[in-house]
Amino acid sequence: MKENSSPSRTDYWIDPLTISFRPDHCPDSWLTYVHPEGARYFVCERKVSPCTGNYHDAMIYSGCLLPRIFTDINLYDPDKLELITKFMVDMEDYIRAKGINIHANVDLVFDLRRDPDNGDICCAYYFASHDDRSIFWLDDFNSIYLDRCNEVNGVTEQSHIGHEIEAQYWYHCQLFPTCLEMTEDIIDELRDILIYCLGDTMTSPTANSPYGVTELEPMLTLANTIRKSVKKGQRGHPGSVCSIGRFMYIFVQQRFYNFHGQPGARLEREKSVYGRKPKRTPLVALLSPLLFFAPDIHLTSLEKIWGDGLVSKVSWTIFIEKLNTEWQEFILYSTVLLNANVAFLAIQSVDESSENAGRSPAQISSYVSIIASIGSIILGLLLIRKNRSKARDSSGDAWRFLRSQKHNKTGLETLAILYGLPYALLMWALMCLTASNLSVRMLVGSAWLAIGALILWCIMTSWETKLPDHRWYRIDV
């Protein structure tokens, strides 16, 4: 239960000769720590059972002693301290009654939650085992309460969900960094993960790594720096533990997403573990030819990024940066075309070329070209304004954005059509920039035919046909 600070103005008087500004005296048997990020939490190194008042080393194996306890509840509040103490007693009574063995290298975390049904305050808890790198409970636990399990379908094996459980363990270490003593073995394990991800990302455009080379290199440098400090005996620095725990949480959770160690593991970022192909509605089939097939290209890219409902930050960043560059170029081309149309309409002979009163077909066509150019410019500016910062979005932000689009009936198709409009309007503006005289149209048409033949020849010559490669040892570099 998060507490909010008072927004009212306060005057805090400092007593004379005050040189220590430590927190208030902790409740009995509790120690207070401050997370490097700023959050305060409490630790209870269990020495005496609140039930029996006695302590013995063997009690922890007989189920009568609680392990070390962590909580971020404000225990300076007497009411909350009383609630936590009551839950501690209830937990120990339950462990003793069931004869459960809780080993020494285990943490217990308490939190206070409000029951959504009746509004009562209840206690949430979990245990974290450092020996097994897992979290566990004394009751049956439905994995749907873990957010990531709701994002991944087809989880049927314990070894699969074990990756998410281990990820939650590392998240526990990130939240309470004093719970873990950093060792060289842990850092070496992380370094090996980072080195592999670097090599995979450098040699494969569809690597499963959640980060690119530019992000992985400073991560490896940081891990090497922390390893040096650990080698000198500095094992308890919370900032180092928190950083290593966060990295391990991210990479271990990627194993859960990619079905690591399962029969249908995802080996490439763009592949589906379910073997399904996205279905398209008639909307794109009808509009794509009118928009010069620009939506098809963007839709294919979006479907690769979305995959099985998972979004890679690397793919998303590359896609958005490419879009922003294209839109900037289309704005430039549309501006040049707009100037050409204005210059064309300013020619005196153009007004006099029409045999009938009113505007000539050439002028009308030029007006349409102007409208299409302005539309391309405005849409390009709006899309750049909206998407300029999306390249810096996290994978979670990108996932939420695409998921909101996916909930629509047309899914990602509407987004693909929107992204293709600046290009389509620019092409229509080019098509409309023409003259109405028959001889001129024939001359221009002949030129278009010749140029079109050259373009078609270029496309056919440079078109790459993918042939099956049965060399299992081949690596694309």
N, C-alpha and C positions, 0 to 999 in steps of 0.2 A: 504494500500500500504506500504509494508515493505521497509525501507530504509537500505542500506548497508553502512558500515563504509569504510573510505578510507584506502587502504592497504599501502599507502606511509608513509615513516618515517616522523615524526613531532617532533619539539622541542617546548615544551610549557613552557613559562617563567612565573614564579609565582612572583607577585608583592610583595614588602617588607611588612611585618606585616599583611599578608593575613592569617586570621584564619577561615574565613567562605568560604565554598566551595558549597554553595547552587546553584541550577539551576538559569538560567537567569530569569529576571523578566517576569512573565506570562503576556499574553495578557489580556486586560481588561475583567473583569467578569469571567475569567477562573482560576482554581486552578490546580496545577500539583501534581500528586502522583506517587509513584513508587511501582509497584507490588512486592510482596515478591520474585518473581522469577527474577525480574530485569527489566521488561518492564515498560516504562513510559506511563502514560495516563493522560488525562485532563478531568476536570469536570467543568461544567458551572451550578452554582446554579442560575436558572433563577429568577431574581428580576425585570428586566425591559424588556418589549417587544421591540425587535428591530424594530417593525412596528409602534407602537404608542408612545413608550417612557414613558409609564405610567405603574403603577403597582397597582393592587387591588386584594384582596383575592378572590373575586368572579369571576375574569377573567378566572381562570383556569377551572371553571365549564361552562363558556360560550364559551369556545373553542378559546380564544384569547391569551392564554399564553402557551408557550411550557413548558414541565416538565423539570426536571433536565436532563442534557445532558452529555453523556460520549463519549469519542473518544480516540483512540490511535494514531491518526494522529499527526504528528509533527507540532504543531501550532506555533512554533517559526519561521517557514517558512511563510513569509507574503503572498505568493501566496496561500498556502494551507489554511491559516487562512481566507483569502478572500473567497475562495470557500466554506468553512464550514459556514461562516457567511451568504453567499448567500443562501445556502441550508436551513439554519435556517429560513430565511425570507420567502422563498418559502413554507416551511412546515407550518409555521404559517398562511400564506395567505390561504393555502389549508384547514387547520383546521377551520379557520373562515368562509370561503366560504361554506363549507359543514355543518357547525353547529355541529361539532363533539365535544363531551365532553371528555376531557382527565382529569382523576382524579389526585389527588395530589400525591398519593404514586405510581408514575409511572416514569420509566426512559426511556430516548430516547438515542439511540446509533447511531452515524454516522460513516461511513467509506467511503473512496474514492476507487473506482474501475475503471478499464479501460474497456470500452465497447469492447467486442471481435469483434463486427461487424465493427465499424468505428474507433476504437481507442480513442474515446473521453473519458474524465474523467467524471464519473457519481457518484452519491451518493447512497450508500446502507444504509439502516436504519432498525431498528426494535424498538418496544416499549417493555418494560418489566414491568409487573404489579406485585408488591410485595404482594398485597392483594390476588390476584388470583393465584399466582405462575405460571405465563404464559407469553409468549411473543406473540405479535400481530403486525399487520400491518394495514395501512389505505387502502391498495389495496387488491385485490384477490391474494392469495398466493398459489402456487402449491407445495404440500408437497414433490415433487421429488427433490426440491432444498435442502431438509434435507437429508444428506447422509444416515442416518439410515433407512429412509423410503424406500430407494432403496434396502435395504438388506432384508426387510420383505414384503412378499406378503400377500394379503388377508386382508388388512386394510380397513374396511368398516364402522366402528363406530367412532363417535367423542370421545367417552369415551376411545377408544383404542389409537387413535393418541394423545389424551390429555396427555398420559404418556410421549411421546416424546417431546411435547411442554413444559411440566413441567421440563423435563430433560434439555432442552435448557435454561430454566429460571435459573436453578442451575448452568449451564455452564456460564451464564451471571454473576452470583454472584462470580464465580471462577475467571473470567477475571477482574472484577472490584470489589474487595472485600470491598471498602469503600461504596458501594451502600447499604449494608445490615448491620443492627444492630443485632448482634447475641443475641438470647434469649434462655432461658432454655427450652422452648417448642420445639424449633427446634432441640436442642441437644437431648432431650428426645425422639423425634420421630426417630432420627438416632439411638440412643441407642436401641430402641425397634426393629428396623430393624436388627441391628447387633446381638442382642441376639437371635432373631428368626433364623437368618442364621447360627449362631453357633450351636443352638440346632438341626436344620435340617441337617446340615453337619455332626454332631457327630452321628446322629442316622440313617442316610440314605446315602448309597453310590451313589445315583443318585440325590442328592439335587440340586436345581436350583441356589444355591448361586454361584456368580461369583468367589468367593475365598474359600480357604480351611481354616481349623481351625487355622493353623499357621499364616495366614494373618489376620484373623478376630479378633483374641485375641488382638494384638497390636492396631488395629483400635478401639476396644472398650475401651482399656486403654486410648488412646488419646482422645476419646470423653469424658470420665470421667474427664480427666485432664482439658479439655477446659470448661466443665460444672462448675468445681470449680472456674475457673477464672471469668466466666460470673456471677456466684453467688456473687462474690465479687464486681461486678459492672464494670468489665473490658469487655465491650461489643464490642468495636470497633477495636480490634486487627486484622489487615488484614490477618496475617498468619492463625489465627484460622478460620476466615470467609472463607478463600480460601480452607482450608482443609475440613471443613464441607461441603462447596459447592461442592467440587470434589467428596466426598463420596456420597452425595445425588444424584449427577448427574449419577454416576455409577449405584446405586441401583434402581433409578427411571427408568433409561433406560432399565434395565433388565426386568422391568415390561412390557415395550413395546415389547421387544423381545419374552417374554413368554405369550403374549396375556392375561395379568393379568386382571381379571374381565370379560373376554369374555366367551362365551359358550364353546369354545374349548381351554381353557387355558392349557398351558403346565405345568403339575404337576411334571414331572420327566425330568431330563436333557436329557436323551437319547430318549425321545418320540417325535414323529413328530406331530405337530398340524394339518398337512394336511392329515394325515392318509396314506401316501404313503410309499411304500417299494422300496428301491434302486434296479434298474435293473442292471444285470451283463452281460457282453459281453462274447462270447465264449472263449476269451483269457484266462481267469482264469480257465474256465472249462477244457480247453485243457492242460494248463501248471501245474495246481495245483497238479494232481496226480504225475507228473514227479518231482515236487518239494516237495513231501511228505506233501502236503496240507498246507504248511506253509503260502502261500498267503491268503488262506481262513481265517485263524485266524487273520492276520493283517488287512485284508480288513473289516472284521466284526468290529474290534476295530475302524478303521478309519471312517467307516460309522456311528458308534455311536457318535464319536467325532464331525463329520461334521454335523450330524443331518439335520436340515432344513437350512443349510448354515450358522449356528452359531457355534462358537467354545468357549468352556469353558476352561479357563486357568487351572483349576484344572484337568480336564480330560486329557488335552494336556500334562501337566507336568508329570502326572502319566504314561502316555503312553510312552513318550520319555525316562523317567528314567528307565522304565522296558525294553525298547529296548536296551538301552546302557548296562544295566546289562547282558542281554542275549547275546549280541554281544561279550562282554568281556569273557563270559564263553565259547562261541563257539570258540573264538580265542585260548583260553587255551587248549580246547579239540583238536582242529586242530593241535596245536603245538605238543602235546603229540603224536597224531596219525602220524604226519610227522616224528617225531623221531623214532617211531616204524617201519615205512616203510623204513627209511634209515638204521636202524639196520638190518632189514630183508634182504635188498639187499646186505648188507656187509657180509653176511654169505657165506663162500666159497662153501658150498654144494649146495646152491641155483643155482649158475652158472653152476654146473655140473649135475643138475637134469634134464636138457633138453636132450632128445635123439637126437634131430636134432640141426643143427647149428643155432645160433641166440638166442634170449631171449625166456625163457619159458613163458607160459601163466601166471604163478604166478608172474613172474617179470613184465610182461606187466600190469597185474592187479594192482600190487604195484605201478608202475609208474603212472597209472591213479589215484590211491588213493593219491599219492604225489601231483599231479597237482590239484586235487579237494581240498586237504588240504591247499595248498598254495593259491588257489583262495578264499577259505573261510577266511583265515587269512587276505589277502589283502582287500577283500570286507568289512570284519568286521572293520578293521582299518580305511578304508576310510569313512564308515558310522558313526563310532564313532567320527572321526575328524569333520565331517560335522554336526552332530547332537548333539554334546556334549553340546553346549551352547543353543540349542533350548528349553531345559527344562526351561530356564529363560525367554523365549520369552513371551511377553504379548499376550493376547487373540487376539489383532489386528494383531500382527505379524504372529501368527499361522493361523489366518483366511486368510491372504493374501497368505501365503505359500500353504495352502490347496486349495485355490481358483485358484491359478495358475496351480495346478495339475488337478483340476476339469475341467479346460477349455480344456484339451486334450480329444481326442475321447474316450480313455479308462478310463478317469476319475481317480479315486483313485486306480484303479487296477494295473497300472504300478508301483505306489509307494508301494503297498502291495507286489508285486512280488519282487521288489528290496529289501525290508526289509526282505524278507524270504530267499534270496539267501545264506547268510552265513550258515544258518541251513541246507538248502537243499544240499549244497556242502559238508558239514560235514557228512551228512548221506550217500551221494554217496561215500565219501572217506572210510567210514566204510564198505559199501557194497563191495567195490573193494579190501579191504584188506582180501584176501582169497588165498587158495592154489589150485593147478590144479589137484592133484592126486585124482583119483576117490574115493578111500577109504576114503581119508581125506575129500573130498567134502561131501560124505555120512555121515561121522561122524559129520562134522560141520553142515550139513543140519539137521540132527536129533536133534542136540543141539539147533539150531535155532527154530525148530518146537516145542520143549519142552518149550523153553523160550518164544516163541511167544504165546503158549497156556496160559502160566502163565500171560503174559502181558495182553492178551485178557480177562482172568478171572478177573484180577485186574481192568481193565477198566470197565467191565460190573458190577462188584461189587460196585465200587465207583461212577458209573454213577447216577446222580441225575435227576429223572424225575419230572418235574414241574407239579403238579396237581393244578387245579383251587381251590383257597381258597375263599370261599364266606363269610368269616368273615370280615365284613367291618371295624371292629374295630381293626383288627390285624395290628401291626406295626413291621416291620422287624428291628431288632437291630443288 
